[in-house]
């Protein structure tokens, strides 16, 4: 590529300006400003759950948790899961009775307790609190780059790419995801401290492992720290092999002790189709690892969000995975020359890959990519330097790849960052508009609201928590019969019973399977709740429920039947016995886009 061409020369000039030490602080400020669209008036999803537990007000809904144990969503106790299902909080009727989703994050829990102590009624200040952690995380990443990158030019380019990465948007947008910001900040400080310790000749580091432990107590994302510490021992540490192993031992000990204590205390995930325990189910983990890893690499390097494999329309998921493997091949091809020639590149690439491996224990999401991006951006920086600033020419194919990376990370990502940082505000507005259709008069406290369909299960799962937190009358029970991930046929088979048949069957989307992993629901299986009995009456060829009969044992006047239509829940007119109605498939992405285009909807 010739840097004499006009556009290439302008790109080169921009890259050179990033070499100035002051440029990094300008970039940090710009990234914080672009990401400030996350600050808004909405709390969403788990935000309500965290606040209820932190206030000690979750008991009536089934959240019997300690005020610093905010991230134990389900304990695996069937009685407690049933209590949540009866309320209609988090768990739909098809949930595995033994579902456990529980994480030990006391430092992050403390940050949410601070929210409740200082500004319990202000979502805006809670978002600003998270934005402050985001700025701190970027500052810690800058410290890592300045310590571990050999040249100021690469520091400037890599940090600009990292700070303006749009993948940080969803990471920041959700108050409940603050744990990832804190864990990444502490992990970066641990890595910088490890480098300082090794340069000073200390045989056994102390501060680095201590910060690593603090990071783990903020969130599991901090495991990414160990990826780069291990890569440091392989490619950066010049001491003898024995000394390098000794320097790594404290980090390994911290990880082992943390995991042993974590498991012994009952934390972890079980029974979910989204979470996989690498130690408890190693075979299952290895089976999902290649696809999830490919999708996350794609999410980091391309414009296709890794979340699409989980939250997008189910037919789209295999396409996203296939494109992920294509992306992996292209990334390997683009990076091969610099990996062959540059030891620092091998350090960053190894750290990036090792940091991505544990992420396969959960569903792919860009909000998980903070440690993957830490290693990815120095690699992209080298590709851009070679294409735009080096004296030797590169092949047309590699020049095209460099232009693509610059377009994705230098142009599209900064433009997308404010949009993606606002995504939870968009979701919150769409959710609240839908939920506003559910009655909030005092008499609803004695009623059971049955949502026949919703565009996504998470439009139903948190209505009860939001109302409890805001003091709005809520139903005695709230049940969702089916997600409209495919069209629904609803038949009135008797005066007190409906049969629901989704075109693609139940447990169709990855989000629906999040609540029930491998535990089957076969013909004749029944789920009995206080105001609802569900019986599987037919199966799909792959063993999922194809049709479910719902019986409503209480007096007819105690139920309100509703369905989703035109952006909100509306009354559902039951068909006459022996008749049926069809309800359309709902595209969740279109729902959010429509909400955004309508000015975030009406609350």
Secondary structure, DSSP 4 states (H G I P E B T S, - for coil): --TTSHHHHHHHHHHHHTTSHHHHHHHHHHHHHHHGGG-SS---THHHHHHHHHHT--GGGT----TT-TTEEEES-HHHHHHHHHHTSS--TT--TT-EEE---HHHHHHHHHHHHH-TT-HHHHHHHHHHHHHHHHHHHHHHHHHH-SSHHHHHHHHHHHHT-THHHHHHH-GGGHHHHHHHHHHHHHHHHHHHHHHTT-SS-SHHHHHHHHHHHH-GGGHHHHHHHHHHHHHT--S-HHHHHHHHHHHHHHHHHHHHHHHHTT-EEES-SS---TTTSHHHHHHHHHHHHHHHHHHHHSSS-TTHHHHS-HHHHHHHHHHHHHHHHHHHHHHHHHHHH-HHHHHHHHHHHHHHHGGGGS---GGG-HHHHHHHHHHHHHHHHHHHT-SS---HHHHHHHHHHHIIIIIIHHHHHHHHHTHHHHHHHHHHHHHTTS--SGGGGG-EEEEEEESSGGGTTTHHHHHHHHT----SEEEEEEETTS-EEEEEEETTEEEEEETT-SS-SHHHHTT-SS----TT-EEEETTEEEEEEEE-TTSSEEEEEEE--S-GGGEEEEEEETTEEEE--PPPTT-EEEE----HHHHHHHHHHTTS---
